[in-house]
């Protein structure tokens, strides 16, 4: 064109005005979308820290829960902190080993078998099952027969965590190069030995951080606990019998209380819960950055 | 690689002879253990379906087809119609998707197409932060801070729209409240944005660089490149991601239970209080000691389970199909 017309040259450097404006509008739109996401996050963090920070003290984290009318300077939420840690901890003890083994099955033993693909697919579908369903499920198969207990809550949380751990383990094992496995087989190791001493250690960073993210999610869950631990206000050190309590259920109860003391305890518990989740997430990130040998 | 993986580890080189079929006991039991852990997923899903259906048969049989899908919810008179709750679940999830979809798509395009990796990482951290804020904290904040604040805005919108034909059916109404369908939709939108964003980002990242470069080589602006090269490639996958977000929004319990307003009504007025399936289960379960009441609540759990499973299955199928197609291309 440039040769034929002589004078008529096509400017290749800059698109025409309207096309440029459209491009700029789109870019601004993307930044606006990001800003729209930041507003509620900033707003909720600001509120929770503003209202919760003044409540937090050693006494708040350890003292027994007083009656709702008392201001936040009396007592604390000790039983709920204890309940959250023990119930979530026990759930992790059940779900993480089983989840890792399940992930090992799908990637190491399943191969291209239909069963492995079915399990993988349904583990993925199970991550989308609402947490309230896990609570109702444990209610129908456990609580109706053995009564409310912290352990029932652990079971419900474990059901929630299991598919998440399976999926993250599977994703991490997939990244381990086959040459590592082949080298171990060449040395005469059995499959179990190869998996336990070569494949899993190679992927340990990703597996641990995936498990921690599952724990972080479970620690904040309320719905599975409402149906399984029958919320109480007093400390119950026996995980296996009797009603128990947790930070999340305490917040749920206190949110609708008219008393400022009860509400202040809810804000304090919310800050504690967010802090636990954030710490777990940051540790997971650090582990990924430090130990992940095979990154995607 | 294909030969190496086919080499049967069941008869490792070190065993007495290649003909030996026996494997060490520990090796076999570890395999069984892994298989059992994997099967646990299928067992749990089957048990959920069986045990919950069993507990809800009282409701399904006494209320019947018409009783279950009726609008009459009156536990005091043994009327357990689930329609208001199904309506509320669908409408709040729809509001959440309408808000969350453009925001998530915008952020994922920002992360993949605009920001270089080094600057994208902090943004990903912020999205992860949003994802770990527990549901109950959103509920607490929504109930005590957001709802009272929104009440005034809703009221001025509703009074400003009186008489306007279409808008007043959605944003008008007499019993405008801070705890409403719309507030719940907003909170759910915030809660599903992280998952929709990260899934769409993964899908958009699979668009081959050569397609992008081709579009740029033809003189496209970035936006034209996104429209012409990125979108056709990732459209189906993004739809799947939105469906997964929809499933999450429908199952979200505690936040919805606090901000939805707890009123079993079907209305087009989005600023009015309503109810949804998970929130009614959470709020009423403590009261439901009578056989049929509890059975009805568990039955609604079954409906919710079936609904979310269907949505998840179709979403997963769409995502997988689009992933396979992009890999094949």
Interface residues (C-beta under 8 A of the other chain):
Chain A: X12 X15 X19 X20 X22 X23 X25 X26 X27 X29 X30 X31 X32 X33 X34 X36 X37 X38 X40 X41 X43 X44 X47 X48 X98 X99 X101 X102 X104 X105 X106 X108 X109 X110 X111 X115 X116 X118 X119 X121 X122 X123 X124 X125 X126 X128 X129 X130 X131 X132 X133 X134 X136 X137 X139 X140 X141 X144 X159 X162 X163 X166 X178 X182 X185 X186 X187 X188 X189 X190 X191 X192 X193 X194 X195 X196 X216 X217 X219 X220 X221 X222 X223 X226 X227 X248 X251 X252 X255 X256 X263 X266 X267 X270 X273 X274 X277 X278 X280 X281 X285
Chain B: X1 X4 X5 X7 X9 X10 X12 X13 X14 X15 X23 X24 X26 X27 X30 X31 X33 X34 X35 X36 X37 X38 X39 X40 X41 X42 X44 X45 X47 X48 X51 X52 X54 X55 X102 X103 X104 X105 X106 X107 X109 X110 X114 X123 X125 X126 X127 X128 X129 X130 X132 X133 X134 X135 X136 X137 X138 X139 X140 X141 X143 X144 X145 X190 X193 X197 X219 X221 X222 X223 X224 X226 X244 X247 X248 X250 X251 X252 X253 X254 X257 X258 X278 X281 X282 X285 X298 X301 X304 X305 X308 X309 X311 X312 X313 X315 X316
